[in-house]
Every structure is written in structure tokens, then in C-alpha cells.
């Protein structure tokens, strides 16, 4: 699309604003999915480790290996390498909906580590006290470990969401849509610095907003 005949306000309305909402869609949906899945990964890792509530060295080592393996892949390589899986899940490998699959796969292990490390910070004495009162394993996880580690989890999730935002921008390089695709296609490749740097400013504002909101919640819960 030739943009020379359009004002910057018209370009924003036609291209940047829709891309912004595409990015928010990817960020919110993949963020919720990866947080939900990451919680279960973190719980399994913490309860199956040595001395855990359901100690199981084999499961722990297998899951730990999977988490480390997925986290070792740069996002662009991971996104391309699981294209067949993405097509199997959503029927296509192009667009913001297709990007939800690799985004969720990439961020879930990171979320799992956040939950695992936050659970490790819980005072073992509280867990032992809950056991002595006859609390079930599920109650210990939800009412003791999760409840006591919420401030730490919020802080970690804030960092994870910011990293996820960066991943949504990178996803634009392989047809995912969103702000990254606009910055690359209409900004960099068409030598339009106005569009490219406008996208950069939008991303900076989004990161600042996420960090501010995360810090605000952390201070309220601390």
C-alpha cells in the first residue's frame, strides 16, 4: 500500500491503531494461556522435586529438561520450527491468531519457572504447619504456597508480560501481524521512519504501563 498520499493521522487510523489492537489481542490471550499453563508447570516442578509434597525424581527431571529446552530456543526459531503444530491447532501459520500458539509455547516455561521460584520462597515452616493441621496437598498448594507467594508471582509475571510483548513484535517478522509487522513492513522496508519510530514509542508506552501497573499491584499486596 502506497502511503505517500495519506496524512500521518490517516495512516494511524488505517494501519497503526488496528495493529495496536492485534498486539493487545496476542498479548492478553497468550498471556492468560501461558500464565494458566505455567502455573501447573510450576506446581508440578515444585511438588515433585526432592522433599516435595509428591516427590518424583523422574517426572521432575523430564519436565525440567523440557522447560530448559524450550527456553533455550530464540523465539523466531521456535516460531518457525513449530509451524506444523501451529497449523494443526489453528489451521494456519499466518496472522495474529496463529501467533498465539508459538507465543504461548514460548512463554509457558518462563511462567512455570516464575511460579516455581516464587513457591520456593515460601517459608517451609508454614507448609509443615499446614500438614500438621491435616491440610490436603491441594490445600497446601492453593491456600499456603500460592497465597504466600502472590507478591513475588506478580513481580515475575510483570517481567514475563513485558518479554511477551517483545515476542509479539518479533512475531510480526513472520506474518503474525500487530505492531511488529507494521514497523517492519511499512516502516523499515519502506524507509518510513515516521511509522517505525511511532511504533517504537507505542511499545515503550505499553512497557511503561505494564511495569507501572505491575508495581502498583505488588505494592498493594506486599
Buried (B, 14 or more C-beta within 10 A) or exposed (E): EEBEEBEEEEBBEEBBEBBBEBBBBBBEBBBEBBBEBBBEBBBBBBBBBEEBBEEBEEBBEEBBEEBEEBBEBEBBEBBBEBBEEBBEBBEEBBBBBBBBBBBBBBBBBBBBBBBBBBBBEBEEEBBEEBBEEEBEEEEBBEEBBBEBBBBBBBBBBBBBBBEBBEBBBBBBBBBBBBBBBBBBBBBEEBEBEEBBEBBBEBBEEBBEEBBEEBEEBBEEEE
